[in-house]
């Protein structure tokens, strides 16, 4: 894994299907789905040992399950047609997902050379009875470009008002942490990021590791599907929307802890009677790895009543819990207020509380917080209460398990 503080991360997908079960071939450079027309880009940077490449400048090809399924595959890579690159299959092979490291073997002639790396994957037929029928070779070819590094900073930054604009010059995956020692969270994919400059001291870097697909369903706390939820990384770039049955699928997320912002559209009335639409956001921490993740959630989003004399702010509260590959997830929760547009806030005193099976607690609030119970939450009802104007307007959201 590349250990540099800032590193480029991109992805591509090439689909080869075998009945109901299939695997995808992915690599960092092409985020456009099933049209692998962008090259994997490898930088040749010599190490301290003459004529040897820097081992940190590896890139990765992953053969991963397309959907949540148990089929194992075997991957065979052809010998490279050029001495420009070298490769190594990492970890078990066969496995449910297989990873191949690729690096530059020598400096590119003229500063830039292109080549390809080809191979095939096929299902082993195991586990038995799982319809793992893609047992014949599925060929794939990855286009590769090797180039010398640019001798200046790859990231540009600037301030626009209270916003920090971070521009990588190309599509990247962004990690964020409150300290250099971590923990690091995957929070965005894209070229340019608009970050709140007033959100405290934060550190940013990127990852080159691809995770498997994320699928699942969102329902309310009464078991009804939630249609039209927007699901994206905290700073964007990987968005999707739930369908009429609350179902969703995300691919190409970075490996590791991903902070996903699940947004629910709400309609508000300002003190003057004007109507506007806002998004109520709940942040979820989901661990993405090579193994496909199926995340089933029940969520409760609530907002307070309309504006009243002397109190123009609207409180909101949200809570959610579910299962991750059949195991209980943490309980996620959040609270805050909507401030009226074009008029003084008039929020008065505010209070946000979490009541769980162990007692009642005051909550911090903020768009970038991802509050949760941690692993193995206590069974029972978890309720979030939000109030403004000394309790004049309130909102409560709750989830219960098991």
N, C-alpha and C positions, 0 to 999 in steps of 0.2 A: 504493500500500500504506500502511496506517495505521502511523505510526511511533511511536505512543504506547507507553510502557513496558508497560502492561497494557491489553489490548483483548479484547473479546468475540469468540468464534469459535464458530459453530454451523453446521449444515448440514441440507439437505433434498434429497429426491430425487423426481423425477417421471419415470416411465418411458414412453417412446413407442417401440414396437418396429417394426422392419421386417425381416421374415424373420429371418435369423440375426444380423444386425448392427444395433445400435441405439445411440443416445446417451441420456444422462441430462441433465436440467435440474436443477442444484443451486444452492442459495443458503444463506448463513449465517443460519439460525435454526431449521431443522427437521431434527432428527437421526433421525426416525422412519421412514425408508425410503421406500416408494413411496406415502405418503399425505401430500401436501403441504398440511397444514392449519395450519401455523404461519407467521406473517408474518415477512418480512424487516424488521428493526428498524433505522431510520436515525435518528441523533441530529443535530439541527440545531444547530450551534455556529458563530456568526458569526465571521468572520475579522477581522483588523485593518482591513480595508477595509469601510466601512459597506455594509450590505445585500447582502453577498456571503457565501456559506457557506464554512466552513473546508474546503479541498480534501482534508484528511486524513480527513474523515468520509465517504468513499466506502464503499459496500458492493459486492459482486460477485455476478453471476449467471454460472454456467459451464455450457456445453453440452459434455459430455465423453463419450467412448466408455464404454459400459457394461462391456465386456469388452476383453481384449487384442486389438485389431483395428485395421486401418489406414485405415478409411474417413474421408474428409474430408466436412465438412458446411458448408453456408452458413446463416447465421442472419440473419433480418430482424426488426427490432423495430418494433412499431406506435408511432405518435406517442402520447405520454402523454395520457390523458383529462383530466388536471389539471395545473395549473402548479406543483403541489406538488413534483414531482421532475423531474430531468433525467437523461440517460444518455449513454454513449459506448461504442461497440464498440471494444475494445482489441486491437491486433495484427492479424494476418492474418485475413481472412474472405473465402473459405472457408479452413478449416484442420481438422486432426484434432480440435482443441478450440478453442472460441471463448469469449471472456470479455467480459462487459458490465459496465462500472462504472455505479453508480447513486448519486445523491446528492440531498440536499434542495435545491430551488431557492429556497425561501423558508421563513420560520418557520411552523410549524403553527398554525392558529387554535385558540385555547383550550388550547394546549400539546400537543395530540395530534390528528392527522388521519390518515385511511387512504385508500389508493388502490390501484391495481394497475398492473402493466406486463405487456403481452402481446406475443407474437411467434410466430414459427414457425421450425423448423429443418428442413432436408431434406438428404439425402445428394446429393453431386454425381455419384455413380456411379464416382468414382475412388478408389483406383487400379483400373484395369480388371481383371476376373477375380477380384476379391476379394469378390464377392457383396454389394456395397454397394447394396442395393436400396430403401432408404427414401427414394426420390427425390420422393415426394409430401409436401406440407407436414404437419408434426407440430406442432399448435398447443400453446402453453403459456401460462399466466398465473401471475404471481408476486404474491401479496398483500403489500402494503407498509404499514408504519406509520411515520410521522415524528413524533418527539416531541422536546421540549426536554430537555437533559441534566439529570440529577440533580446537585444542587449539593453533593454529599458523596461521599466515597470509595466506589467500587463494590466494593472487595474488603475483606473482614474477615479478620483473622487472630487466632489464639490458640494457646497452648501447652497441651497435655494430656500431662503426663508429659514424655517425650522426643520428643513428636510435635508438629510444627507443622501446625496445621489452617488451610488457606487456603480461604476460602469466597468465591466470586465473586457469589453471589446469583442466578446463572443459569448455564446451561451454557456453558462456555468451553473453548478449546483452550489448553494450557499449553506454553510453551517454557522451557527451563532452560539456564543457562550458568554457567561458573565465573567469568566476568568480564563487565562491561558491554560490552566490546568483542567478545564472542562467542568462539568460534562458538556459535550457538544451536541447540538440539535440541528437536524436538517430543516431549514426554514424556507427555502425557495429554489426555483430553477429559472434561469433566464439570463439575459445579458446585462440589463440595467435594473437596479433595485432602488426603491424610494424608501428610505429608512427614517424613522423619527429620531432626530438629533437630540431630543430631550429625554430619551428613554433610558438614561443612565449609561454607565460605562459598559461597552460591549465589544467583543472580539469576533472577527469573522474569518472563516477559511472555507475550503471546499473539499469534496471527497470524490474519488474516482471509482467507488464501488457501487455496482448496480444491485438493487434488491428485486425480489420477485414481485408478482402482481398482487394488488390489494383489491379484494372484492367483498361484498357484503350487503347489508340492508339496514335502513334506519326506520324505526317506528316510534310512535309516541308512547307515553306511559300507559295507554289503554290498549296497546297492541295494534293500532291503525298505522298503515304505511305513511311516511312523510315524503310527499312529492315536492320536487322543486328545491330541495336543499342544495346549496353550492358547497362542494368539498374541495379544498385547495391547501397547499402549503401556506404557512403563515405570511410569507412575503410573495406568494403567487407563483405561477408558472406551470402548475400541474392540474388545473381545475377540471371538475366534472360536475354533473348534476344528477340527482336521483330521479328515477323514472316514476311512473304512476304507482308502481309497487314498492317504492322506496329503495330500489336496487341501484347499485353503483359499481364501477370498476375503475381503478387507477393503475397505470403501469409506468415503469421508468422512474420510480421513486428511488432516491439514494438509500444505500444500506445504512442501517442504524436507527436511532430514535428520530422519527419525523413528527414535527408539530403541524397537525392539520387543523385548519380553521373551518368549522362547519357553520355555515351561515344560513339563517332563517329570515326571509323577508317579512317585515311588519309594516303596517300602515299607521302613521301617527297624525294627530291633529294638533297644530300649534295654537297658542292662545288666541290668535286672530281668526281662527277657523280654517286656515289653509291646511290641506292634506299633503303629506309627503311620505315617501317610502324609505325606510332604513333597513339595515341588516343587523340582526342580533347574532353575535358570534360566540361560539363555544369552542375552545381549543382542546384538542385531543392529542395525547402522546401515543404514537403507535410504533412498535419495534418492527422495522422492515428488514428481512434477511433474504437469503436465497430461497428459503422455503415459502411458498405462497401463503399469504395471510388472509383469512376470512374473518371479517370483523362485523358482528351483528350487534346493533345498538338500539336501546330505547332512550329517547331524549324527551325532555319537557322544557319548552320555551314559554315564558310568560312575560307580559308587560302590564304596567299599571293602567288605571283608568285615564280618561282624557284630562286636559288641563282644567284647572279651577282657579278662582280668584286668588291671586297671591302665590300661586304654585304652578309654574309653567313647565317643570321638568317631569319626565316620565321614567319611573324606575323599571328595570328589567332584571330577570333572574333566569338561570338555566342550569340544568343538571342532566347527566347522562351516565349510563352504565351498560355493559354488554359482555360479550364473549369474544375472545381472540383465539381462533382455532379450537373452539370448544371450552377454553379455560376462562374463568372470570377475569374481566378487565378491572382496572381501578375505577372508582367513581370520579367523574369529571364534573366540575361545577364552575360557575362564574356569576357575576352580578355587576350592575352599573346603572348609569342613567343616560337618557337621551335629552340633550339640551335643545330648547326650541330655536328654530332658525329666525334670525333677524330681530330678536328681542332679548332683553336681559334674562339670564338663566332662571332666577327665582327658585332655587332649589332648597333653600333653607338648610336645616341640619339633615344629614344623610346617615344611613346605617345599613350595613350589609352583614348578614349572619348566616352561618352554616349550622344546622342542627342535624347531628348524626346519631347513631345508636349510643355513642359514648358521651354525648353532651352538646353544648352550644358554644360556638366560637365566632369571633369577629373575623371577617374576611378582608383581605386586600383586594383591590380591583385594578384593572388596567387591561388594555387590548392585548398586550404582549405576554400577559401572565397565562401559564397553562397549569391551572390548579387541579390537583387530584388527590385522592386518598392514599396513593401508593399501592403496592401489591397487597392482595388478600384483605380487602376491606371487610369490615364487620357487617354481617347480614342485618337487614332491617331497612327502615325508611331514611333517606337522606334528603333534607329539605334546605333550600336556599331562599332567604327572605331579603328583600331590598325595599328600603323606604326612603322617602324624601319629605322635606318640609315638616320635619318633626313627626313623621308618621301619618301625615295627611293623605299621602298616596303610597300604596304598597304593592308589592308583587311577590309571588311565591311560586317556586317550581320544585318538583320532587320526583324522585325515582325510588323504586323499592325492589329489593332482591333478597333471596331467590324468588 
